[in-house]
């Protein structure tokens, strides 16, 4: 009788350096993040900023020396010009809600947590199905589908309260969550899943209290910082793309999406 050998998962590598152990399964985002970190670590070695004896790890965590070397590498390699006064004023005029203070939203959510070993595809399918269901019944007071779904499906303690998070300000939220909630006019179930470090959220905005718009002079520093950050992200993506083009990549696709490293 013929026997078959179990298929082994391909180990992703950057220039021959493994990004994970044979028995470790990573999401595409986690794999890209490790790949980007390793590309930068190797570039720091090539530039003489880091000893060639620095040992690459398979857990994605850089050594303290490597982290410092990567910071020095990016400082040398990325040219980040100061935004002009005109660019800052244009940005402020187009994003006045972003620079308002005191905005509050009354929110409830259903959290589908991304945890170690979870089937992300199946989780997303569940989240999207739930989003469709509660949107179809949005505003139906006869049966609060949202509260029911939160009670039975949410991985957040707020599920016991029908998903209610109460009144929130920007300071109360993770940045990626706040970005989806504040500075918008939407009320009701958002037509998209909200991604955060905790997982996937189905979100309903029950009420909004607008903030007070701040003058350009008041928030000039914050506007300039925001534009610098945008320029930095673009420059870092371009630099990583250049490094990836010169490297031997196995089992990882850095063109598939923006790396979490630079989001």
C-alpha positions as CSV (number, residue, x, y, z in Angstrom):
1,X,0.0,0.0,0.0
2,X,1.3,3.4,-1.0
3,X,1.8,5.9,1.8
4,X,1.8,9.6,1.5
5,X,3.9,12.1,3.4
6,X,2.0,15.0,5.0
7,X,2.5,18.3,3.3
8,X,4.7,20.7,5.1
9,X,3.8,24.3,5.3
10,X,6.2,26.5,3.4
11,X,8.4,28.6,5.6
12,X,8.4,32.3,4.5
13,X,11.9,33.8,4.2
14,X,13.6,37.0,3.4
15,X,17.0,36.5,1.8
16,X,17.0,33.0,3.4
17,X,16.1,34.2,6.9
18,X,13.0,32.4,8.2
19,X,10.1,34.6,9.4
20,X,8.4,31.9,11.5
21,X,8.8,28.4,12.8
22,X,7.6,25.3,10.8
23,X,4.6,24.8,13.2
24,X,3.5,28.5,13.3
25,X,0.6,29.8,11.3
26,X,0.4,33.5,10.7
27,X,-2.2,35.7,9.1
28,X,-1.2,37.5,5.9
29,X,-1.0,40.8,7.8
30,X,1.2,39.3,10.6
31,X,3.5,37.7,8.0
32,X,3.8,41.0,6.0
33,X,4.7,42.9,9.3
34,X,7.4,40.4,10.1
35,X,8.7,40.6,6.5
36,X,8.9,44.4,6.7
37,X,10.7,44.3,10.0
38,X,13.2,41.8,8.7
39,X,13.8,43.8,5.5
40,X,14.6,46.8,7.6
41,X,16.8,44.8,10.0
42,X,18.8,43.5,7.1
43,X,19.1,46.9,5.5
44,X,20.5,48.3,8.8
45,X,23.2,45.5,8.8
46,X,24.0,46.3,5.1
47,X,24.4,50.0,6.0
48,X,26.8,49.2,8.9
49,X,24.3,50.4,11.5
50,X,23.9,47.0,13.0
51,X,26.4,44.2,13.7
52,X,26.2,41.3,11.3
53,X,26.2,39.1,14.5
54,X,22.7,40.3,15.3
55,X,20.5,37.3,15.4
56,X,17.1,37.4,13.5
57,X,14.3,35.9,15.5
58,X,11.3,34.0,14.2
59,X,8.8,35.8,16.6
60,X,9.0,39.1,14.8
61,X,10.5,40.9,17.8
62,X,13.6,42.9,17.0
63,X,16.5,43.1,19.5
64,X,17.0,46.4,21.3
65,X,20.1,47.0,19.2
66,X,18.2,46.2,16.0
67,X,15.3,48.5,16.9
68,X,17.7,51.4,17.4
69,X,19.6,50.6,14.2
70,X,16.3,50.6,12.2
71,X,15.4,54.0,13.7
72,X,18.8,55.3,12.6
73,X,18.4,53.7,9.1
74,X,15.0,55.4,8.6
75,X,16.3,58.7,9.8
76,X,19.1,58.5,7.2
77,X,17.0,57.1,4.3
78,X,13.7,58.9,4.5
79,X,13.5,62.5,3.4
80,X,10.5,64.1,5.1
81,X,10.1,67.8,4.1
82,X,8.2,70.2,6.3
83,X,4.7,70.9,5.0
84,X,4.1,74.4,3.6
85,X,1.8,76.9,5.2
86,X,-0.5,76.7,2.2
87,X,-0.7,72.9,2.4
88,X,-1.5,73.0,6.1
89,X,-4.3,75.5,5.6
90,X,-5.8,73.5,2.8
91,X,-5.7,70.3,4.9
92,X,-7.3,72.1,7.8
93,X,-10.1,73.5,5.6
94,X,-10.8,70.1,4.2
95,X,-10.8,68.3,7.6
96,X,-12.3,70.8,10.0
97,X,-14.3,68.1,11.8
98,X,-11.1,66.3,12.6
99,X,-9.8,69.3,14.5
100,X,-13.0,69.9,16.5
101,X,-13.0,69.4,20.2
102,X,-15.7,67.9,22.4
103,X,-17.4,65.7,19.8
104,X,-19.2,62.7,21.3
105,X,-20.9,59.7,19.9
106,X,-23.3,57.3,21.5
107,X,-22.3,53.9,20.2
108,X,-23.0,50.2,20.5
109,X,-21.0,47.4,18.8
110,X,-20.7,43.7,18.2
111,X,-17.1,42.5,18.5
112,X,-15.7,39.5,16.6
113,X,-12.4,39.1,18.3
114,X,-9.3,38.0,16.4
115,X,-7.5,35.7,18.8
116,X,-4.6,33.2,18.4
117,X,-5.6,30.3,16.2
118,X,-9.0,31.8,15.1
119,X,-10.1,31.1,11.5
120,X,-10.0,34.7,10.2
121,X,-11.9,33.9,7.0
122,X,-14.7,32.2,8.9
123,X,-14.8,35.0,11.5
124,X,-15.1,37.7,8.8
125,X,-17.9,35.7,7.1
126,X,-19.8,35.6,10.5
127,X,-19.2,39.4,11.0
128,X,-20.4,40.3,7.5
129,X,-23.5,38.1,7.8
130,X,-24.3,39.8,11.1
131,X,-23.7,43.2,9.6
132,X,-26.1,42.5,6.8
133,X,-28.7,41.1,9.2
134,X,-28.7,44.1,11.6
135,X,-28.6,46.6,8.7
136,X,-31.7,45.0,7.1
137,X,-33.5,45.4,10.4
138,X,-32.1,48.8,11.3
139,X,-34.8,50.9,13.0
140,X,-37.1,48.0,13.6
141,X,-38.2,48.6,17.2
142,X,-40.4,45.6,17.3
143,X,-37.3,43.4,17.6
144,X,-34.0,44.8,18.4
145,X,-31.8,42.6,16.2
146,X,-28.7,44.5,17.1
147,X,-29.0,44.0,20.8
148,X,-29.9,40.4,20.4
149,X,-26.9,39.8,18.1
150,X,-24.6,41.6,20.6
151,X,-25.9,39.5,23.5
152,X,-25.3,36.2,21.7
153,X,-22.3,36.8,19.5
154,X,-20.1,39.7,20.8
155,X,-16.8,38.9,22.4
156,X,-16.9,42.1,24.4
157,X,-18.4,42.4,27.9
158,X,-20.7,45.1,26.5
159,X,-22.6,42.2,24.8
160,X,-24.5,41.8,28.1
161,X,-25.8,45.3,27.7
162,X,-26.8,44.8,24.1
163,X,-23.4,46.0,22.9
164,X,-23.7,49.5,24.4
165,X,-20.5,51.4,24.9
166,X,-22.3,54.6,25.9
167,X,-21.1,58.1,25.0
168,X,-17.5,58.1,23.8
169,X,-14.9,60.8,22.9
170,X,-11.8,60.4,20.7
171,X,-9.7,59.8,23.9
172,X,-11.9,56.9,24.9
173,X,-11.1,54.9,21.7
174,X,-8.2,53.1,20.0
175,X,-7.0,55.4,17.2
176,X,-8.2,53.1,14.4
177,X,-11.6,52.8,16.0
178,X,-11.9,56.6,16.6
179,X,-11.0,57.2,12.9
180,X,-14.2,55.4,11.8
181,X,-16.4,57.1,14.4
182,X,-15.5,60.7,14.6
183,X,-15.5,63.5,12.0
184,X,-18.4,61.9,10.1
185,X,-22.1,62.6,9.9
186,X,-23.3,58.9,9.8
187,X,-26.0,57.8,12.2
188,X,-27.2,54.2,12.4
189,X,-25.5,51.0,11.6
190,X,-22.3,51.7,9.7
191,X,-22.3,50.1,6.3
192,X,-18.9,48.5,6.8
193,X,-17.0,46.4,9.3
194,X,-14.7,48.5,11.5
195,X,-11.3,47.0,12.0
196,X,-9.3,47.5,15.2
197,X,-6.5,45.8,17.1
198,X,-9.2,43.9,18.9
199,X,-10.9,42.4,15.9
200,X,-13.9,43.2,13.6
201,X,-16.7,45.4,14.8
202,X,-20.3,45.8,13.7
203,X,-21.0,49.4,14.9
204,X,-24.1,51.4,15.3
205,X,-24.0,55.2,16.0
206,X,-27.1,56.0,18.0
207,X,-26.5,59.7,18.5
208,X,-23.9,62.4,17.8
209,X,-23.0,65.6,19.6
210,X,-20.8,67.8,17.3
211,X,-17.6,69.3,18.6
212,X,-16.5,72.9,18.4
213,X,-14.4,73.7,15.4
214,X,-10.9,75.1,16.2
215,X,-9.3,77.9,14.2
216,X,-6.2,77.1,12.1
217,X,-4.0,79.1,14.4
218,X,-5.1,77.0,17.3
219,X,-4.3,73.7,15.7
220,X,-1.5,74.6,13.4
221,X,0.9,72.3,15.1
222,X,-1.4,69.3,15.0
223,X,-2.1,69.9,11.3
224,X,1.6,70.1,10.4
225,X,2.2,66.9,12.4
226,X,-0.6,65.1,10.6
227,X,0.8,66.1,7.2
228,X,4.3,65.0,8.2
229,X,3.0,61.7,9.3
230,X,1.3,61.2,5.9
231,X,4.5,62.0,4.1
232,X,6.5,59.7,6.4
233,X,4.1,56.8,5.7
234,X,4.3,57.3,1.9
235,X,8.1,57.5,2.1
236,X,8.3,54.4,4.3
237,X,6.1,52.4,1.9
238,X,8.3,53.4,-1.0
239,X,11.5,52.5,0.8
240,X,10.1,49.1,1.8
241,X,9.0,48.5,-1.8
242,X,12.6,49.3,-2.9
243,X,14.0,46.9,-0.4
244,X,11.5,44.2,-1.3
245,X,12.4,44.5,-5.0
246,X,16.1,43.9,-4.2
247,X,15.4,40.9,-1.8
248,X,14.7,37.2,-2.4
249,X,11.2,36.7,-1.0
250,X,9.8,33.3,-0.3
251,X,6.2,32.7,0.8
252,X,5.3,36.3,1.4
253,X,3.7,38.8,-0.9
254,X,4.5,42.4,0.0
255,X,2.5,43.9,-2.9
256,X,-0.8,42.4,-1.8
257,X,-1.7,45.2,0.7
258,X,-0.2,47.9,2.8
259,X,1.9,46.5,5.6
260,X,0.5,47.0,9.1
261,X,4.0,48.3,9.9
262,X,3.2,51.5,8.1
263,X,-0.5,52.0,8.7
